Amino acid sequence: MSNPPFTFPFGSMNVLLIGFMGAGKTTVGRLLAERLDYQFVDTDDLVVERAGKPIPRIFAEDGEAQFRQWETEVIRSLQGRAQHVIALGGGAVKRAENLPLLKAVGAIVYLAASPAELARRIHAMPGVRPLIDGDGAKKTLPEVEGRVRELLAERLPLYERAADIVIETTGLTAEQVCQEVVRWLGSARVSAPQSPQSPNPLR
Ligand code: S3P
């Protein structure tokens, strides 16, 4: 950790990964953290820690509004971290108040994927995403894809508004996505202006 292989030109900051459930934020995030020699953190894990129970139970016992409240508190608590790769829950962009908090923490990478690909990945891991199968009934792949399309229609503009860069991940391996992010970070570093007026030249 004494000599990280990659540093931003304007001091320590973080890389935030946003995107829909199943976009690969956690898998890519872990790889990326290793590559950059950064710490990895997943806001879902911090919410679970705070609540003392897993996400499906939070949704069932406390409701989505309480989950979002804890999620916002966790996002607020990210301030002050440096050299972290941070994977956000898929709905972290839903609350307008989260956006400036996220922007202040680091560069925001949106991992995009087609609804069909997202549905395939979500369908392969049933029971962990209450917004997809919170009623307890096992969903067919077309049912999952329908739900993905519904939620994505709402969220796409929010992801795009929040993002400093969009990376299309459909058909790519996690390793390839990680390389894309590293490449972008490298080009942002090279083209970064040095003005103290713009401490974050990535946006
Ligand atoms: C959610 C996504 C989940 C988790 C919660 C709500 C969402 O995280 O935060 O189930 O609203 O999209 P992942 O995107 O890591 O699955």
Residues whose N, C-alpha, C, O or C-beta is under 5 A from the ligand:
A	BS01	S3P	G19 F20 M21 G22 D44 I55 L88 G89 G90 G91 V128 R129 P130
